[in-house]
């Protein structure tokens, strides 16, 4: 995401003031990115505590992502109208308040409502922190500023599952949100004290209210369809039918409005550029597959493999560690390589990672589980830079804020939709495999052999049947997971082909926002 340049004409900061302010700005990015992943491994714990099913608890993740995605197109207008410093600090404080409200939520609907608020107010945090970091460093050290910013966007996804898992296992789940409060207050206070005198120029700007309302309408309605459809038997439910109609009509109306309005919230004319159109599609699909698998793996580990939230988070840690190590090298030498080759490497590594996961078994060791995640780290180190280099190629400087806003809105929204789709597909594939296993086992020889063995161990008939059923359900969820991992691998191969329909982009000449 990119906002207006945060250049107020003031001299760069120096010494301790520079270090403290840079740390506070990086903390703002860290908190926002962290909250996109910290709840992933905590979903079973939250579901159990609030008395809801694990699939319903995915609203905690998707609600935040959808609200954050919808808020992105408004960020540029807010920064231009009120100034980057004021917008960023206000966003941090509102995010802190919303985090506190999430921590004291008393049931799932209240938690979802507060997560929507948290996502909506956090839109300016990442672009604001990036723009302000660039402004407070001397021009010759802006690479250092971007390095600090980029590292936080990579470290936060590593820490999210680990921190969320540790808190869920050792404390009440509410602390995954309450932990933001002291850090948010610190970030807001330091940034306002250091930067309030360096506010950027403001100006009155038109705002596309109708476009934003239509955007919220169709995105929200579609998310309701995806999240509630599986429990409502899809189109057998009146509310799913109504939500689908609203989503369809709202999308068409939004599309027409944005293409004809003089000051659209989302400038769709950018899609006339081949690289932007194809690059954004591939970027969104790739991120959607990545986000869906990031959600699926800890769910399977905790609900079927007996992993605690902490250990489920540690399984995912290697991918982030590899990405942190490789990203500086990619940033340094990547400009010499065709971005399409880098994108191909990213999709190939993603595909290999998912294919390796399709070989998981219920007896897989911790090392077996983490190996594919190491491969995924290679993909993460090249994916964002390559896809943004392709999609933003030849976009005029004055249109870059709009282009990066659209790219990130589409990416975040695609990720939230993918989270809903993957959990629905997982349950459906499990039901299919369980019915097939039941037909294969039945009361035949395999069932009688298993029953005899369990009875010799002292189990009753009822206990024997329950044990066999439990094993069958576990195998069905394993097969459902491996099916989706394998499908993800094939999708990555398809996206490798799509990337080569773009023209060769020029090397990036300025800062690129990668989150």
N, C-alpha and C positions, 0 to 999 in steps of 0.2 A: 504494500500500500504506500502511496506517496501523497503527501499533502503539499501545500504551497511551501516554497522555500522559506525556511525560518531565518531570514536575514534581516535583522533590525538595524544594521549599520554599526552595532556595538562591537568593540574589540573582543577577540576570543578570551576566554577565561584562562587563568594560569594557576599553577601550583596546587595547593590543597583545595581551593575552591573548584578548580576544574575536575580534580579527582572525585570529590564528594558529589558534585552535580552529575558527572558522568555515571557514577555508581547509581544514583537515584533514578536517572533516566533509564538506565539499563534494567533497573528493578521494575520499572513500569512495564516494559516489554515482557520481562520474565513472568510477572504475575499474570498478565493476560494470556500468554501462550500456555503457561502452566495450567490455568483453569480450563483450557480446552482438552487436557488429557488426564488431569489428576483424578477425575471421577470415574474413568474407564474401569480401573481394577476394583473400584469400591462399589460398583453397581449391585453385586449380590448382597453385600453387607447392608447397603441402603435399602434395598428391596425387602430384605428380611426384617430390618428394624421398623420399617413403615408398613409392613404387612401387605406387600404387593408382589407380583411376579417379576422375575428378572427381566423379561421382555418389556414390561411396562416401565421399568426403571430406566430404560434407554432414553426416555424423554428427558432425563436429566442432562444427557449429552447433546441430544439433537436440539432441544429448546435453546440452549446457549449458542450453539453454532448457527442456527437459523436467525436468531435475533442479531447476532454479531454480523452475519452476512448482509442482512437487510440494512443495518446501520452504516455500512461502509460507504454507500453512495452519498450519504449526508455529511460525511467527514470533511470533504473539501469545502463545502459551503460553510460549515461551522468555523473552520479555521480562517477562511477569508472574511467572514462576517465579524467574528469576535477575537481573532488573533490566535496564533498557534499556542502560545504559553497559557493563556486563559482557558482555551479549549482543552488542552492536555491536562492541566491541573484539576479542572472541574470534572473531567472524565475519571481521573484517578480517585477523587474523593467520592463521586457517585458509585464507582465500582467498589470501593471499600464499604460503603453503606449497604450496597446490594449483597456483598459477600457476607456481611453480618446478618442480614435478613435470611440468606440461604442457611446459615448456621443455626438459626433458631426456628427454621421451618418445622411445623408440627405434623404435616402429612405430605403425601406426594403432590397433590395439586398446588399447595402453597410453595413447595420447593420448586416446582416447575415454573410457577409464576415469578418467583424471585430470580430464577436462572434466566428467564427471558429478560427481566430487567437488567441483570448483570451483563448479559450479552449485548443488549441494546446500548448501554451507556459506555461500553468498553471500546466502541468503534474507533475513536481517535487515539487510543493509547499507543498502538504500535506505530502508525505513521507520525504521530506527534513526537514520540521519543526519538525516532530516526532523524526527523528534520531538526530537532533541537540539538541532538548530539553533533550533527554536522556543523551547526552554527557556532557551538561553543569551542570547537577545536580550530587551531590555525589551519589555513588551507593546505599546508604541506603535511599536516597530520590527520587529514580527514579519512585517510585509509585506516588509520588506527581507530577512529570513531566508528566507522562502518564495521571494522573487525569486532569491536566490543559489542555492537548491536547484533551482528550476525551470530556471534557465539552464544548470546543469550537466547536467540530463537532456536538454537540447536540443543543447548543444555536443558532448557525448560521441558521439552518433550521427554528427555531422559529422566529427569527428576520427577515429573508428574506421576507416572505409574509407581515408582519406588516410594515416593513420599505418600501418595494416596494409599498405597498398600500398607505401609508401616503404620500410618495413623489409624486406618480401619482395623488393623489387627490388635493395636495396643491402646487405642483411645476411642472415643465416640466419633462416628463418621463426620459429625458436624464440624470437627476441627479442620477438615480439608478445605473448608470455606473460611472459618474463623481465623485461620492462620494468616489470611490476607490483611486483616485489620491493622495490626501494628506496622506492617511493612507498607501498606497503602498510606497510612497517616504520615509515616516518615517520608515516603516518596513525594507526596503532595506538598508537605511543609517545606522540604529542602528545595524542590523545584520552584515553588512560588517565591521563596525568599531569595533565591539566586537569580531567577530569570524574569521576575515581574517587571523589572526596569528595562528589559530587552524585548518587550512585546513587538510583534510584527505589525505592520500597517493593516488597518481594517477598512472595509468598504461595504457599502450596501449592495447586496447581491440578490437577484431573483431566486426564488426557491420553487421547485416543481412539486407543489403539495399533492396535486392529483396523481402524478406519477408515483410518488412515494406511497400514497394510500393504496393505489392499485397493486404496487409491488408487495406491500405487507399482506394484502388481501389474498393474492393468488399463491404466494409462497407459503403463507400460514395455512391456507386451505389444503394445499397439496401435502404439507407435512402432517396434517391431521389424517388425511387419507392413508398415508404410508405408515403412520404409527398406530392408528386404531383399526385399520382395515382387517388385519389378521385376527383380531379378537372379535370383530363384528361380522365375520363371514363376508367381508368385502361388500359387494353390491347387493347382498341380501338385506343390508342395513340401510335405512332411510338416511341417516346422517352421513354415511359414506357417499351415498348417491348425491346428496345435496352439496357436500364439500367438494366432490369431484366436478360438479357442474359449476360451482363458484370458482374453482381453480381454473377450469378451462376458459370460461367467459372472462374471468379476471386477467388471465394471461394474454388473451387476444386483445382485450381492451388496453392493457398496459403496453403491448407491443405497438399498437396503432398510435397511442398517445405519445410514446417516447420517440417514434419516428417522425411525428408531425409537430411536436412542441418546439418552440424556439430555444428554450433552456431546459433540456431534459435532464432528469436526475441521473439517468444512465444513457450515455451517448452511444446509441446502437450504430451510428454511422461508421464507427471505428471498425466494424466487422466487414466493411468494404475492402479492408486490407487483407490479402490472402494469408499472410503470416499470422496476423492477429486472430483471424477467424479460426484457422486450423490449429494454431498454437494454443489458443484458449480452450478449444474442444479437447485436445490431447492432454493439456494441463489439468483440466477439470476431471476427465475420466481417470487419468493416472492417480490424481489425489484421492478421488472417490474410492478407487480400489484399495489404495494404501490405508485410508481412514477406516474403511469397512473391516479390513483385516486386523488393523490395530485394535479395533473393538472386539472382534470375534475371538481372537486368541485368548485373552484373559478371561472372557466369559466361559469358554470351553475348559480352560485349566481349572477354574474355581468351581464350576458347577458339576463337572464330570471327572476331573482328574484329582480332586482333593487338594489342590494347591491353595495355600493361603493367599490373601491379597498381596502381601509383601513379596512372596516368591513369584507370584504371577508378574509383578512389576519388575523383578530382577531378571526374569526371562527376556523381557523386552529391552533391558538396559544396553546390551552389546551393540544394538543397531545404532543407538545414539552415540555411543563411545567411538565407534568406527567413523561415524559422520563427523564428529568433532575433530578427529585426527586428520581426516582427509580433506575437509572443506578448505582450510587455508591453502593447501597445495593446489586444489582445483581452482580456487579464486586467483591464485598467482599465475598458473600456467594455462588455465582454461581459455583465455582470450586467444591463444595461438591455435586452438583446435576448432573446427567446424562445430557449432552448437548442435547440429543435427546428429553428429557422431556422439557427442556427450549425452544427448537425449537417448540415443540408441543404447549406450552403455547403461544408462539409468534404468530404462525399461527392461533390458536384458537381465540386469541384476535383480530387479523386482521380480521378474518372471521366474528366474532361477530360485529365488528365495521362496516364492509361493509353491513352486513345483516340489522343492525339498520338503516343505510342510505337508504336502499331499502324501508323503510317506510316513507320517506320524502313526504311532500305534499307542494303545492304552498302556503299554509298558515302557514308553519312551523315557529315557533319563533326562536330567536337567541339561546335560551337554547336547543330547540329541535335539532338544527343543531350542537351544540357543544358537546352534550352528546356522540355520537359515536366517536368523536375525542378524548375524554378522555379515552375511551377504547383502541383506537389505541396507545395512549401513553404507555400503558402497553406492547404492542407488540414491540414498538420501543426500549424499555429498555432492552429487552432480545434477540431480533432478530439478531443483528450484532454479538454479542459475541457468541451466540449459533451456528450460521451458520459457522463462521470462525473457531471455535473450532472443529467442525465436519470436515470441508473441509481440514483443515491443519493438521489433526491428522496423526501422524507417518511420516510426511514429514521431511526428513533430514534437519538439520540446514542450510547447505550450499545451499539448494534448496528453502528455505523459501522466499527469495526475488522474485524469479521467480514465485513461487506458488501464493504469494499475488498479484503480478502484474497481472497474468492471471485472478485471481478471480475478481479483481477490474475492469480490462478491460472488462470482460464479463458482470459484473454487470452494469457498467455505460452504455455500449452499449445496453444492454437489456432494460434499462430504457428509452433510447432515442427512441428505436424502439417502445416501449410500448406507449410513448407519441403520436407518429404518429398514431398508430393503434387505440387508444382510441378515438381520435377526429374523425377519419373516421367512426368508429362504432357508435359513438354518432349521427353523422349526418344521417347515414343510418337508424338507429332505429327511429330517429325523423321522417324521411320521411315515414317510414312504419306506425308508429302510427298516423301521421297526416292524411294519406289516409284512415285509418280505422275509425278515428273519423269523417272525412268528410262523409264517407259512412253511419255511424250510425246516424249522425245528419241530413245531407242532407237538404231537405226542409220539414222535418217532424214536428211532434209535438214539440220536444225539441227546434228546431230552431224557430218555430213560437212563442213559449212561450217566449224565450229569446228576440226575436225581438220586441214583443209587450211590454215587460217590458222596454226595452231601448227606444223605441219610446215614451212611457209615460214620460220618463225622458227628452224628448226634442231632441233626436238624430234623424238625417235624416236617410233615407234608407242606404245611402252610409256609414255613420258613424256607423250605426248599424252593417252592414256587416263587416266593418273593426274591430270593437270591438269584435265581435264573433270570427272572424278569429284569432285575436291576442290571445284570450283566448285559442283557439284550439291549436295554435302553442306552447303556454306556457305549456299546458298539455302534448303535444306530446314530448317536450324536457324533461319534468319531467318523463314521462314514459320511455323514452330512458335512462335517468340517472339511474332510479331505476333498469332497466333491467341490466345495466352494473355493478351496485353495487351488485346486487344479483349474477351475474356471478362471480364477484370477490370473493364473499364469498365461492362459491362452489370450485373455484380454490384453495383457501386456505385450504379447507378440503382435497382436493387431495394432496396438498403438505405435509400435516401432515402425510399422508400415506407414501409418498416417503421417508421422513426423516428416517423412521424406517427400510428401507432397508440398512442403513449404520450400521457399527459395533459401539459398544460403544466407544467413544473416551476417551483418557486420559485427565485429567484436564489440562488447559493451564498453561505452566510453564514460559512463558515469555510474552513480550509485544505483543499485537495483535492490528493491525490497523483496525479500524472499519469504515473507509470511503473510 
